[in-house]
Amino acid sequence: MTRPEKALSRPEFVALIAMLFAMVAFSIDAMLPALPEIADAITPADPNRAQLVITSFVFGMGLGTFFTGPLSDTFGRKPVIIGGAILYCIGAIWGAFVTSVEEMVLARVVQGLGVAGPRIVALAIIRDLYEGRPMAQIMSFAMLIFTLVPAIAPALGALIIAVSGWRAIFFVFVIFCAGVTLWLALRQPETHPVEKRTPFRAKPLWAAVKRCLSDRLFVSCAAALSMTFGMLFAELSSIHQIFDEIYGKADSFPFWFAVIAVIGGSASILNARLVMRFGMGRMILIGLFGQALITGGVLIFALTTGVPFAMLIFWCSSLFFMVGFVIGNLNALAMGPVGDIAGMAASILGSVATVIGALIAIPIGLAFDGTPVPLAISILALSLASGLTVYATLRGQLSAA
């Protein structure tokens, strides 16, 4: 295989990074229409356990995230992405043949462990080439393309189920992963040269962990990101049941989910324009406190007259919109002080936020009681807590600005 030497153009680089990120979204969102069929097939006595198809994948991704960054600091970015892609494909093939919910959970954990390579090392690649507000802008452009995958993934999943059954979705995962990985291998030069690599030893790794966890900005961003992921994963776990059991919209769910994803994805366009002017901190606070205000209104309706379907669509779209304002900026803000150990920093940030986010989301999803009240209460509390965490850390900077 010929080794690429010429740097990618910015549009191709953004598109490649977006597809590496999108591997995660595709692996989650394409499964949403399959949850009722999976419940019938492997956990008919307790359909709520089908949600573990989502959260076990996320949990595995969080665990794998801790190792992929330091491995990429030692062996380079591309080998770790390719190795993770192979593990992802193994988990996907296993998932196609499971017969119990326990097997499914294990297969999805393996799949999540593998996807941690593309997900986290892609962030380190961006940090190798950019920092600060330009990095946040690149993240916003990548997230814009990334949102197209959630928009079409449920519809694609529903089509695959209709044609070949839910097990065939896992083979599509393999095809998508192989295509993106081949693109990376053929076109993207290595961004972490040999002379900058650090040995994979416990002492320097522990020193990097202590450095990250002693930085107040990094820790605050990690806490806020954990709560933001908790909101997102909780919504993803519950959204199909809400559409199906409360509103009877299971058949049209892929269409409405696409609407939600497209509306929410427009936040990336707005953030890419505004972050260079107002800074990452203000954009994060607008997203989180705005979400708290919207969710508070939804909760009042949920506890009194009920949530109209149009309000549900607006609320779900607002959460995706908030993600476009918050996640990329939190990542860029946290990585600023630790750019020289970008791989390890990205791993710590991603691992902590994803694992805690999954652990937050699991009980919220399982608390579904036929109403949106448990989800609304949880998102209101998490958005307020996350926003206050960021504000307490950046208060001095925001006042000075």
N, C-alpha and C positions, 0 to 999 in steps of 0.2 A: 504494500500500500504506500503510495506517495505521501510524504510528509508535507502538509501545507506550510508555506512560509509567509505568504502575503496576508496581511490583516484583512478581515472581512470589512466590507462597507458597513456603515452604521445601520442602514435598514436591514441588511441580511443578519447582522449581529443581533439586533433587537428581535427579529423574527425567530432566530434560533433559540435565544434565551427564553422567549415566550413559549415556544414549543416544549422546552425542557421543563419549565414551570407547569405547563398545561398537562403534562403527563399525570400530575397529581390530581388536577381537577377532573380530567377525563376518567381516571380510575375511581373517583367518587361519584360524580354526577351521572355517568352512564349506568350506574347500578341502581339509582333511585327508582326507576319504573319497575325494576326487577324485584324489589323487596317483597311485594305480596306473593309472587311466585316462589321466591326463595323460602319465605315463611311456610308456605304450603308444602314445599318439598322436604325441608330439613328441620323445621321447628313448628309443626302445626299446633302443638299444644300451647305454645306461648309466642304468638306472632310478634310481640314487641322485641323479642331477641333478634329478629332479623336486622334491627338497627345496628347490631354488632358488626355487620358486614362493613359498615362505614367506620365506626369508631375503632375497630381492631386494626384496620388499615392505617388509620391516622396514628394510632399508638405505636405500631411497628415503625412507621416513618419517623416518629419522634425518637425512638431508641436508636435507629440507624443514623440519624442526623448527628448524634454525638461523635460518631467515629469517622464519618466521611470527610469532615473538614480537616482534622489532623492527618488523616491518610493522604489527602490531596496536598497538604503542606510537605509531606515526605516524598510521595511518589509522582506528584504532578496532578493537574486537574483532570485531564482527559482519561488516564487509566482508571481513575476512581469512578468517573461517570460510566465508563464502559462496563466495569465490573459490577456496579450497582444495577445497570440495565439487565445484565445476564441474570442476576439474582431475582430481579423483578419478574422476568419472563418465567423463571422456574416456579415462583409463587403463583403466577397467573395460570400456568398449565395445571398445577395442582388444584387450584380453585375450580377448574372446569370439571373435575371428577369427584368432588367431595360428596359424602353421603350423610354427614351430620353437621350440626352447627359448630361443634367443637373443631372438627376438621376445617371447616370454613374459616373459623377464627384464626387457626394456625396458618393456613394458606395465605390469608390476607395480611397477617403479621409479617410473613416472609416477603410478600409483595411490597409491603410498606417499608421494610428494611432496605429492599433494593432501590426503591424510588427515592430514598434519601440521598443517594449519590447525585443524580441529576438535579434534584431540588436544591440542595445546599451548595454543591460545588459550582452550580451556575451563578449563585450569589457571590461566591468568592471570585469567580472569573470577572464579574462586573467590577468588584472592588479592586482587582488587579489593574484594571484599566481606567477606572473613574473613582471619584470620591466626592463627598459633600452633596451640594445641590445638583451638579451634573449627574451624579449617581442616582439621586432621587428621580431626576427627569428620565433617565434611561429606564429605571424601574417602572415609572408610570407608563412609558410607551410600551414596554413589555407587557404590563398588566392589561393594557388596552387590547392587545392581540389575544392575550390569555383569556379575556372575558368571552371571546367568541366560542371557545371550547365549552364552557358551561352552558352557553346558549343553545348549542346543538347536541350536546352529549345525551341529555335525556331522550330527545327525539330519536337519536341514533340507537340508543339502548332499546327503546320501545320497538323500533323497526327490526332490530336483531332478534328480539324476543318473539315478535310476530312471525318471523321467517324461520328461525332456527332454535328458538328457546333460549332461556337465560344463560345457559352454560356457554353458548357461543360467544357471549360478550368477552369472556376471558381470552379467547383466541384473537379477538380484535385488539385487545390490550397488547398482546405480543407483537402484532403487526405494527401498531403505532409506535411502540417503544423501539423496535428494530429500525424503523425508518428514520426516526429522529436521531438515534445513536449513530447510524451510518452517516447522516448529514454532518454531525459533529466531527466524526473521525476523518472525513474527507476534506472538510472545509475550514474548520476552526484551528488556528495555530495554538500551541501550548502557551498559556499565559504565565505560568510559574516555572521559570527556568531552573536548571539544576543548581546553579550557584546560590539561589535563594531558598533552597529546600532545607528543612530541618529534620534531624533524625527522629524516628518514631520511638522515643524513649519516655519513660514515666516522668522523670524529673522535669524536663522542659514542658511537657504537657501539663503537669500539675501547676507549674509556674504560670503558664498561660491561663489556666482556669482561675487561679487566685487573682491574676491581674484583671481579668474580665469581671470577676465577682466583687472586686474591690473598687470598681469604677461605678460611682453612683448613677451616672447617666445610663450606662449599660444595663445595670440592674433594674432601674426604673422602666426602661424600654422593654426589657424582658418580661417584667411583671405585666405591663400594659398589653404587650403582645400576647401573653398567655390568656388574659381575659378576653381579648378581641377574638382569638382563635376559639375560645370557649363559646362565645356567642355564635360564631359562624358555624362551628361543628354541631352545636345544638340545633340551630335552624335546619341544617342539612339533614340531620337525623330525623327531625319531626315533620318536615315540610310535606312529604308525600302523604303521611297519615292525616295531616290537617286538611289538605286538599280533598282527600278521599272520604274520610269519615265525617268531617264537619260540613263540607260544601258539595260532596258528591261529584268532584271534578277529576277523578282519576284518569279518565280517558283523555281529557284535554290538558292534563298536567304538563306534558312536554312543551306545549305551546306557551302556557303561562310561565313556565320556568324560563323559557327563552326570552320572553318579554322582560321578566325580572332581571335576568342576567345582562341583557342589552342596556336597560335603563341604568342598572348599577354600574355597568362598565363605563358609562359616559363620565363617571367621576374621575377616571384615569386621565381623560382628555383635559378636564378642568384642572385637575391637580398638576399636570405637566405644565400648564400655563401659569398657575398661581403660585406654585412652590418656589419658583425663582424670584418672585416678588415678595411674598409674605413669609417664606421660610417654613421649614418642616414642622416646627412646634405648633404654630398657629393652625396649620392645616389639620394636624392630629386632633387638636382640641375642638375645632369646628366639627369634625366628624363624630367624635365621641359624645360631646354634649348635645349636638344636634340629634344623635340617635336616642339619647336619653329622653329628650323632649318629645320626640315622635312616639317612642314606646310608651311613655307615660300616658299619652292620649289614647293609644290603642288599649292599654290596660283598663282605663276608665270605661271604655265601651265594652270590653270583654266582661267586666264585672257587673255591668248594668244591662244595656239593651242587646249586647252581642255585637260582634265585629262584622260589618258588611263586607262582602267579598271584595269590593273595590278598595276598601281600606286595607284589607289583607295584602292585596297586590302592592299597594303603596308602601306598606310597612316592610314587606319582604324586600322590595326594591331599595328602600332606604338603607337596609342593613348591608346589602351588596354595595350600595353607593358609599357608605361609611368605610367599608373595606378598602375601596379605591383611594380614599383620603388617608387612611391610617397605616395599613400594613407596610407598604413600600417606604413611607416616611419614617416609621419606627425602625425598620431595618437599617436604613441609611443613617439615621441619627445614632443608633447604637454602635454601628461599625466605624463611625468617625474616629474615635480615640484609639482604635485597635487595628488600624489598617495593616500594620506590619505582621500581624498574626491573623490575617483575614480568615483563613480556613478554619482555625480553631475557634475564633470568635463567632463565625457563622454557625459552626456546629453547636456551640454552647447555647447561643441565642435560639436557634431553630429547635434544638432538642428540648430545652426547658419549656419553651412556649408551646410546642406541639404536644408533648406528653401531658403537661398540665392542662392545656386546652381540651385534650381528649378526655381526661379525667373529670374535668368540669362538665363536659357535654354529656357523658354517659348517664349520670343520674337525672339530668334535665330531660333528656330524650325518653328515658324509661318512666318519667313522671307524667307522661302524656295521659290525660284523663278524658279525652273527647272534647276538650276546649283549648284555646290558645293561652289560657291564663298562666300555667306554669312556665311556659316559654317567655311570655311577656314580662313576668316578674323577674325572671333570671336575667334577661337582656337589659332591663332597666337598671338592676343592681350592678351588673358587670360594666355597663357603659359609664355609669357614674363613677364607680371605683377606679376604672382605668383612666378616665379623664382627670380625676383628682390626683392620681399618682403622677401623671405626666406634668400637670400644672405645678404640683409641689416641687418637682425637680427643676423645671424651667422658669419658675416665677421670676427669678432675678434677671435672667436673660430677656424675657419678654418685657419686663418693666423698662430695662435699659434701652431696648429697641424702640 
